[in-house]
Amino acid sequence: MGGATKLTRDAYHDAFVLKAQHPLALGDEATISYGPLTNAELLLRFGFCVFGNVHEHVFLPGCADELEWLMPGSAREADLWATDGLQRAVTGARLDYEGRANANLLWALRVLLASDEEYHANGGAKGFRVPVRNGLDGKDVRGSGAQLAAEASLSLACARAFDSLGGGLSLAEDETQLEAAYAVLREVQVECSSCFVEEEFVGQYEGAGGESDESFQNDQHDASFGDQVSCDDVSFDRCADHGDEGDDLNYLRRLVTALEFRVGRKRILAAAMKRYSPLKEALVKSGASLYAPGWEGGDYDEKVG
């Protein structure tokens, strides 16, 4: 049975130790966990990302703009700062991998965007902790206007983040590009399998024993290899990451990784815009249905309130 290992430090032996989390039999694969990291962290630190990463989140710096509407020295400003976690929820606004905003963020936006009448009628920040569950026309239920304003603000912040991600390309266009890049990469990988220069092999070869790429390339045509290899010079360069710009394996892998990163984030933002846009079809449904348990994406921060 295989399993992930955990990296620990052995102070006595002054060494790092990889300990398996489960029993391993001879021949089992032991994997190293990178931890619950976002794709941005994985890409920056390790050079790859995970498509559909459940630890992914997207920051929404646009939400912090709502703080500019606070009147300095006002009771609302004092209320927001006094309720531990609310101001931080806005400045660190983000979506989870399903496109859900943390409950604290929507709470803070309701506090920031409620009319003066609503704010005083609800008794300040504490009165906006629970989302409004009905009366979505903003009039017949106290606080519903703040709810709609919070969702509209969140949706706008998502749209701005979406626009910054793709040079004007839509999600569908990016997904088409990713699909095409995948297809080309698979095609080249199949072609390269005949050259025996898969990623691990090339990594072992480069710089080993002082041999040059040229000498290795010539070996591929040696009669001693028999029919095992069918690889011309162009294919070898392409497979050994020395091909023309945009044509070799390394470039294609990097292209696919970049597109996976962008498409993943755009999908999160698209899901959030669908969820929170004031124009969504759900607005015509009953509030009880719209604000079912779990609608706002998880529990409140333990330190809030």
C-alpha positions as CSV (number, residue, x, y, z in Angstrom):
1,M,0.0,0.0,0.0
2,G,1.5,3.3,-1.1
3,G,1.1,6.7,0.6
4,A,2.4,10.2,1.1
5,T,5.4,10.9,3.3
6,K,5.8,13.6,5.8
7,L,9.0,15.7,6.0
8,T,10.3,16.0,9.6
9,R,13.6,17.2,11.1
10,D,15.7,14.9,13.2
11,A,17.5,17.3,15.6
12,Y,19.6,14.5,17.1
13,H,21.1,13.4,13.8
14,D,20.8,16.9,12.3
15,A,19.0,15.6,9.3
16,F,15.7,15.8,7.5
17,V,13.6,12.6,7.5
18,L,10.8,11.5,5.2
19,K,8.3,9.3,7.2
20,A,5.6,7.3,5.5
21,Q,2.1,7.9,6.8
22,H,1.1,4.3,6.0
23,P,3.0,1.0,5.9
24,L,4.9,0.6,2.6
25,A,5.7,-2.8,1.0
26,L,8.8,-3.4,-1.2
27,G,8.1,-1.8,-4.5
28,D,5.4,0.6,-3.4
29,E,5.6,4.2,-4.5
30,A,6.3,6.7,-1.7
31,T,5.1,10.2,-2.6
32,I,5.9,13.6,-1.1
33,S,3.1,15.9,-0.3
34,Y,3.6,19.5,-1.2
35,G,0.9,20.5,1.3
36,P,-2.4,22.4,0.9
37,L,-1.0,25.1,-1.5
38,T,-2.7,27.2,-4.0
39,N,-1.7,27.0,-7.7
40,A,0.0,30.4,-7.4
41,E,2.2,29.0,-4.6
42,L,2.9,25.7,-6.5
43,L,3.7,27.6,-9.7
44,L,6.0,30.0,-7.9
45,R,7.8,27.5,-5.7
46,F,7.8,24.3,-7.7
47,G,7.0,25.2,-11.3
48,F,3.7,23.4,-11.8
49,C,0.0,23.7,-10.9
50,V,-2.8,21.2,-10.2
51,F,-5.9,21.5,-12.5
52,G,-9.0,21.5,-10.3
53,N,-6.9,22.1,-7.1
54,V,-9.3,22.0,-4.1
55,H,-6.9,24.3,-2.2
56,E,-7.1,27.0,-4.9
57,H,-8.5,30.4,-4.0
58,V,-8.6,33.7,-5.9
59,F,-8.0,37.0,-4.2
60,L,-10.4,39.9,-4.9
61,P,-8.5,43.1,-4.2
62,G,-11.4,45.1,-5.7
63,C,-13.5,44.4,-2.5
64,A,-11.2,46.6,-0.5
65,D,-12.4,49.6,-2.6
66,E,-15.6,49.6,-0.6
67,L,-13.6,50.7,2.5
68,E,-13.1,54.1,0.8
69,W,-16.8,54.9,1.4
70,L,-16.4,54.7,5.1
71,M,-16.8,58.1,6.8
72,P,-13.7,58.6,8.9
73,G,-14.6,58.7,12.6
74,S,-18.1,57.4,11.9
75,A,-19.9,54.9,14.1
76,R,-19.9,52.5,11.2
77,E,-16.2,52.7,10.8
78,A,-15.7,52.1,14.6
79,D,-18.2,49.2,14.4
80,L,-16.4,47.6,11.5
81,W,-13.0,47.8,13.2
82,A,-14.3,46.7,16.6
83,T,-15.8,43.5,15.1
84,D,-12.6,41.4,14.9
85,G,-12.2,39.9,11.5
86,L,-14.5,42.0,9.4
87,Q,-12.0,44.6,8.1
88,R,-9.5,41.7,7.5
89,A,-12.2,39.8,5.5
90,V,-12.5,42.8,3.1
91,T,-8.8,43.6,2.7
92,G,-8.0,39.8,2.2
93,A,-11.2,39.1,0.2
94,R,-11.0,35.8,-1.7
95,L,-13.1,33.0,-3.3
96,D,-12.6,29.3,-2.6
97,Y,-12.2,26.7,-5.4
98,E,-16.0,26.5,-5.9
99,G,-16.4,30.3,-6.3
100,R,-17.8,30.9,-2.9
101,A,-17.0,33.9,-0.7
102,N,-16.4,33.5,3.0
103,A,-19.4,34.4,5.1
104,N,-17.4,37.1,6.9
105,L,-16.7,38.8,3.6
106,L,-20.4,39.1,2.7
107,W,-21.2,40.2,6.3
108,A,-18.6,43.0,6.0
109,L,-19.9,44.1,2.6
110,R,-23.4,44.2,4.0
111,V,-22.1,46.4,6.8
112,L,-20.3,48.7,4.4
113,L,-23.0,49.1,1.8
114,A,-26.2,49.2,3.9
115,S,-28.1,52.5,3.8
116,D,-27.9,54.7,6.9
117,E,-31.5,53.8,7.5
118,E,-30.9,50.1,7.3
119,Y,-27.7,50.3,9.3
120,H,-29.4,52.0,12.3
121,A,-32.6,49.9,12.0
122,N,-30.5,46.7,12.3
123,G,-28.6,48.0,15.3
124,G,-25.1,48.2,13.7
125,A,-22.7,45.6,12.4
126,K,-24.0,42.7,14.5
127,G,-27.4,43.0,12.9
128,F,-26.0,42.1,9.5
129,R,-24.3,38.9,10.4
130,V,-27.1,36.7,9.2
131,P,-27.9,37.1,5.4
132,V,-31.4,38.1,4.5
133,R,-33.4,35.0,3.5
134,N,-36.3,36.6,1.7
135,G,-37.7,39.9,0.4
136,L,-35.2,40.3,-2.4
137,D,-36.7,43.5,-3.8
138,G,-34.8,45.4,-1.2
139,K,-37.9,47.0,0.4
140,D,-40.2,44.6,2.2
141,V,-37.6,43.0,4.4
142,R,-35.2,45.0,6.5
143,G,-31.6,44.5,5.4
144,S,-32.4,43.0,2.0
145,G,-31.0,46.1,0.2
146,A,-27.7,45.6,1.9
147,Q,-27.7,42.0,0.9
148,L,-28.2,42.9,-2.8
149,A,-25.6,45.6,-2.6
150,A,-23.0,43.2,-1.1
151,E,-23.6,40.6,-3.8
152,A,-23.4,43.3,-6.6
153,S,-20.1,44.6,-5.2
154,L,-18.7,41.0,-5.0
155,S,-19.8,40.3,-8.5
156,L,-18.2,43.5,-9.8
157,A,-14.9,42.6,-8.0
158,C,-15.0,39.2,-9.7
159,A,-15.6,40.7,-13.1
160,R,-12.6,43.0,-12.6
161,A,-10.4,40.1,-11.6
162,F,-11.7,38.1,-14.5
163,D,-10.8,40.9,-17.0
164,S,-7.3,41.1,-15.6
165,L,-6.6,37.4,-16.3
166,G,-6.9,36.9,-20.0
167,G,-6.2,39.7,-22.4
168,G,-9.8,39.9,-23.4
169,L,-10.2,36.2,-24.1
170,S,-13.4,34.6,-22.8
171,L,-13.4,31.5,-20.6
172,A,-14.6,29.4,-23.6
173,E,-11.7,30.6,-25.8
174,D,-9.2,29.8,-23.1
175,E,-10.7,26.3,-22.6
176,T,-10.5,25.8,-26.4
177,Q,-6.8,26.9,-26.4
178,L,-6.1,24.5,-23.5
179,E,-7.8,21.6,-25.2
180,A,-5.7,22.3,-28.4
181,A,-2.5,22.6,-26.4
182,Y,-3.2,19.3,-24.6
183,A,-3.7,17.6,-27.9
184,V,-0.4,18.9,-29.4
185,L,1.4,17.9,-26.2
186,R,0.1,14.4,-26.3
187,E,1.0,14.1,-29.9
188,V,4.6,15.2,-29.3
189,Q,4.9,12.9,-26.2
190,V,3.8,9.9,-28.4
191,E,6.4,11.0,-31.0
192,C,9.1,11.4,-28.4
193,S,8.4,8.0,-26.9
194,S,10.2,6.5,-29.9
195,C,13.3,8.5,-29.0
196,F,13.6,7.2,-25.5
197,V,13.9,10.8,-24.2
198,E,11.0,11.1,-21.9
199,E,11.3,13.7,-19.2
200,E,13.1,11.4,-16.7
201,F,15.6,10.0,-19.3
202,V,16.5,13.5,-20.6
203,G,17.0,14.7,-17.0
204,Q,19.4,11.8,-16.3
205,Y,21.3,12.4,-19.5
206,E,21.9,16.1,-19.5
207,G,25.3,16.9,-18.1
208,A,26.0,13.2,-17.2
209,G,29.4,11.8,-17.9
210,G,30.5,14.9,-19.8
211,E,28.9,13.6,-23.1
212,S,27.5,16.1,-25.5
213,D,24.0,16.1,-26.9
214,E,25.5,15.4,-30.3
215,S,27.2,12.2,-29.2
216,F,24.1,11.0,-27.6
217,Q,22.1,11.9,-30.7
218,N,24.5,9.9,-32.9
219,D,24.1,6.9,-30.6
220,Q,20.4,6.8,-31.4
221,H,21.3,5.9,-35.0
222,D,23.8,3.3,-34.1
223,A,23.1,-0.1,-35.5
224,S,23.4,-1.6,-32.0
225,F,20.1,0.0,-31.1
226,G,18.4,-2.2,-33.7
227,D,14.7,-1.4,-34.2
228,Q,14.1,0.0,-30.7
229,V,14.6,3.6,-31.8
230,S,13.2,5.5,-34.7
231,C,14.1,9.1,-34.2
232,D,15.4,11.7,-36.6
233,D,17.5,14.8,-35.7
234,V,14.5,17.1,-35.7
235,S,12.4,14.9,-33.5
236,F,15.4,14.5,-31.1
237,D,15.8,18.2,-30.7
238,R,12.1,18.7,-30.2
239,C,11.9,16.0,-27.6
240,A,15.1,17.0,-25.8
241,D,13.7,20.6,-25.4
242,H,16.1,22.0,-27.9
243,G,13.6,22.5,-30.8
244,D,12.3,25.6,-32.3
245,E,10.6,28.2,-30.1
246,G,7.1,27.0,-29.4
247,D,7.8,23.5,-30.8
248,D,9.6,21.5,-28.1
249,L,8.3,19.6,-25.1
250,N,9.4,22.1,-22.6
251,Y,7.6,24.9,-24.2
252,L,4.4,22.9,-24.6
253,R,4.4,21.8,-21.0
254,R,4.8,25.4,-19.9
255,L,2.0,26.5,-22.2
256,V,-0.3,23.9,-20.8
257,T,0.6,24.8,-17.3
258,A,0.0,28.5,-17.9
259,L,-3.4,27.8,-19.6
260,E,-4.4,25.4,-16.7
261,F,-3.6,28.1,-14.2
262,R,-5.6,30.8,-16.1
263,V,-8.6,28.5,-17.0
264,G,-8.8,27.3,-13.4
265,R,-9.0,30.8,-12.0
266,K,-11.4,32.0,-14.6
267,R,-13.7,29.1,-13.8
268,I,-13.7,30.1,-10.1
269,L,-14.5,33.7,-11.0
270,A,-17.2,32.7,-13.5
271,A,-18.8,30.5,-10.9
272,A,-18.8,33.4,-8.4
273,M,-20.3,35.8,-10.9
274,K,-23.0,33.4,-11.7
275,R,-23.7,32.9,-8.0
276,Y,-23.6,36.5,-6.9
277,S,-24.6,38.6,-9.9
278,P,-27.7,40.7,-9.2
279,L,-28.9,39.7,-12.7
280,K,-28.9,36.0,-11.9
281,E,-32.1,34.1,-12.6
282,A,-32.2,33.1,-8.9
283,L,-33.3,36.6,-8.0
284,V,-36.8,35.7,-9.1
285,K,-36.9,32.7,-6.8
286,S,-37.9,32.8,-3.2
287,G,-35.4,34.0,-0.7
288,A,-35.7,30.8,1.3
289,S,-34.6,28.8,-1.7
290,L,-31.8,31.3,-2.7
291,Y,-30.3,31.5,0.7
292,A,-30.4,27.9,1.7
293,P,-27.9,26.7,4.3
294,G,-24.4,26.8,3.1
295,W,-25.1,29.4,0.4
296,E,-22.4,31.7,1.5
297,G,-19.6,29.2,1.4
298,G,-18.6,27.9,4.8
299,D,-18.4,28.7,8.4
300,Y,-17.7,32.1,9.9
301,D,-14.1,32.8,11.0
302,E,-13.8,31.5,14.6
303,K,-12.4,34.9,15.7
304,V,-15.2,37.0,14.4
305,G,-17.7,38.6,16.7
